[in-house]
Amino acid sequence: MSSFVHTVTVLDPIGLHARPVGQIVTLVRETGATVTLRSASGSEAAATSALKMLALKVKTGETLEIVVESAGSSEPEALAREIESLINQG
C-alpha cells in the first residue's frame, strides 16, 4: 500500500487546537480514510483521535505531515489539502 505525505506549516496563531481537530476527525471518519498526523518530533496520531492529535501539541510555525494511507472514497491529495485548510482556517 502506498502512502501520500503532505507537509503543512501550522499558521493558526493558536496552533493545532480543538476546533480544527474536531473537524478533521469528522472529515476523516466520513471518508473512511486512514490518515495519520506526524509532528516534526516524529510523534504520530491517528486523525480519528482528537485527544491524540491534541497531545501532539503542535504550535504555530511548526510543520506537520499529513500521511494518507488509504483515502477511502477521496483522492489522497485532495483529502490532505482539505485537512490542511481545516488546520489553517484561522
C-alpha positions as CSV (number, residue, x, y, z in Angstrom):
1,M,0.0,0.0,0.0
2,S,1.4,3.4,-0.9
3,S,1.2,6.5,1.2
4,F,0.7,10.1,0.2
5,V,2.6,12.5,2.5
6,H,1.7,16.2,2.6
7,T,3.7,18.6,4.7
8,V,2.0,21.7,6.2
9,T,3.2,24.6,8.3
10,V,0.7,25.4,11.1
11,L,-0.2,29.1,10.6
12,D,-3.1,29.4,13.1
13,P,-2.0,31.7,16.0
14,I,-3.3,29.1,18.5
15,G,-1.5,26.2,16.8
16,L,-3.4,22.9,16.3
17,H,-6.4,23.3,18.6
18,A,-9.7,21.7,19.4
19,R,-11.9,23.2,16.7
20,P,-9.9,22.1,13.6
21,V,-9.1,18.8,15.3
22,G,-12.8,18.0,15.7
23,Q,-13.5,18.9,12.1
24,I,-10.6,16.7,11.0
25,V,-11.9,13.8,13.0
26,T,-15.4,14.2,11.4
27,L,-14.0,14.5,7.9
28,V,-11.7,11.5,8.1
29,R,-14.4,9.3,9.6
30,E,-16.9,10.4,6.9
31,T,-14.4,9.5,4.1
32,G,-13.4,6.2,5.7
33,A,-9.8,7.2,5.1
34,T,-6.7,6.1,7.0
35,V,-4.9,9.2,8.0
36,T,-2.1,9.9,10.4
37,L,-0.7,13.3,11.5
38,R,3.1,13.3,12.3
39,S,4.8,16.1,14.2
40,A,8.3,17.4,13.5
41,S,9.4,15.5,16.6
42,G,8.2,12.2,15.0
43,S,5.2,11.7,17.2
44,E,2.1,10.4,15.4
45,A,-1.6,10.5,16.0
46,A,-4.5,8.9,14.1
47,A,-6.7,11.6,12.5
48,T,-9.7,9.8,14.1
49,S,-8.5,10.5,17.6
50,A,-9.0,14.1,18.8
51,L,-7.1,13.5,22.1
52,K,-4.1,12.0,20.4
53,M,-3.9,14.9,17.8
54,L,-4.2,17.5,20.6
55,A,-1.5,15.6,22.6
56,L,1.0,16.3,19.7
57,K,0.9,19.9,21.0
58,V,1.7,21.4,17.6
59,K,2.5,25.2,17.9
60,T,2.3,28.0,15.4
61,G,5.1,27.8,12.8
62,E,5.8,24.1,13.3
63,T,5.4,21.6,10.5
64,L,3.1,18.7,10.4
65,E,3.0,15.8,8.0
66,I,-0.4,14.5,6.9
67,V,0.0,10.9,5.9
68,V,-2.8,9.4,3.9
69,E,-2.5,5.6,3.7
70,S,-6.0,4.9,2.3
71,A,-8.1,7.7,1.0
72,G,-11.4,5.8,1.2
73,S,-13.7,7.4,-1.4
74,S,-11.4,10.5,-1.8
75,E,-8.2,11.2,-3.7
76,P,-5.4,11.4,-1.2
77,E,-4.0,14.7,-2.4
78,A,-7.5,16.4,-2.2
79,L,-8.1,14.9,1.3
80,A,-4.7,16.1,2.5
81,R,-5.4,19.6,1.2
82,E,-8.8,19.7,2.8
83,I,-7.2,18.7,6.2
84,E,-4.6,21.5,5.7
85,S,-7.3,24.0,5.1
86,L,-9.0,22.9,8.3
87,I,-5.7,23.3,10.3
88,N,-5.1,26.8,8.9
89,Q,-8.6,28.2,8.7
90,G,-7.8,30.9,11.3
